[in-house]
Amino acid sequence: MEAFLAYALFVGFVLLPTAIYFYVFHGDWFLFYWVDTGHAIWVWGLLAILLLIGAALLGFWLGAALCRASRDEAVRRIAVGLLFIAAAVWPLAWDRLSVVGSYRQFTRDYGLIAFLASPAFYSGLPMLVILGVAFGLLVYRIDRHTHQNA
């Protein structure tokens, strides 16, 4: 329960607010310009939040189930693999992520701002540091709790 509480605090106070920020201020970019968030903005936002929460719950459930079965090494391997996949999104989707603007600007190729000069970059940098530190502390806390109960 203590590990879930630490994880829930991370998701609720760090991950979810970061995702909501990027959806509200850079929604089309945040969704890789796959959809025009100008149409049914609340539907896409709600769907993004539900997917994030669902993935977070599924990930914790899977990790907890594997840890209960004494498969800690499998949890670590899956986590490292998922981190590599997440890191691979940037270079694989760089043509979409390298510019920031609206869906209309992206599809018609006008008025886009280079990512490295955009507010998405300057706001994302401190958020990335906060996410990294918070995630590191979360992993440390859960790992320490797992070894105390073993």
Protein Blocks (a to p, Z undefined) as FASTA:
>chain_A
ZZmmmmmmmmmmmmmmmmmmmmmmmmmmmnoomacfkgokllmmmmmmmmmmmmmmmmmm
mmmmmmmnopmkmmmmmmmmmmmmmmmmmmmmmmmmmpgcdfklmmnopaiacfklcmkl
mmmmmmmmmmmmmmmmmmmmmmmmmmmmZZ
